[in-house]
Amino acid sequence: MRIVFSVLIMTTLFFFFSCGERKNDSLDKAVLQFALLCPGGSASACVAQVCTPQYPEVTTENFTAVDTCTANCSSNCNLQNIYLILESQ
């Protein structure tokens, strides 16, 4: 009984002292994603720098690709994610 009690106390102490605080790096990741994937700093600048040179005119053949490119710019340049993370901290 004494051995079981000793093992139980050692196990409890081990788990108690091994717990650590997890660093929240979601803001760093969001800012880095914005800086890397949003050239120009806004959705319209991203479209002008990325989508317009690739697709100078929109046709029925490339409409899906143009739509995907502009959607990527809109989601990558969305500052709402950063604002929400800042608000939650």
Stockholm file with secondary structure:
# STOCKHOLM 1.0

chainA/1-89         MRIVFSVLIMTTLFFFFSCGERKNDSLDKAVLQFALLCPGGSASACVAQVCTPQYPEVTTENFTAVDTCTANCSSNCNLQNIYLILESQ
#=GR chainA/1-89 SS CHHHHHHHHHHHHHHHHHCCCCCCCHHHHHHHHHHHHCTTSSHHHHIIIIIHHHCSSCCTTTHHHHHHHHHHHHHHTCTHHHHHHHHHC
#=GC SS_cons        CHHHHHHHHHHHHHHHHHCCCCCCCHHHHHHHHHHHHCTTSSHHHHIIIIIHHHCSSCCTTTHHHHHHHHHHHHHHTCTHHHHHHHHHC
//
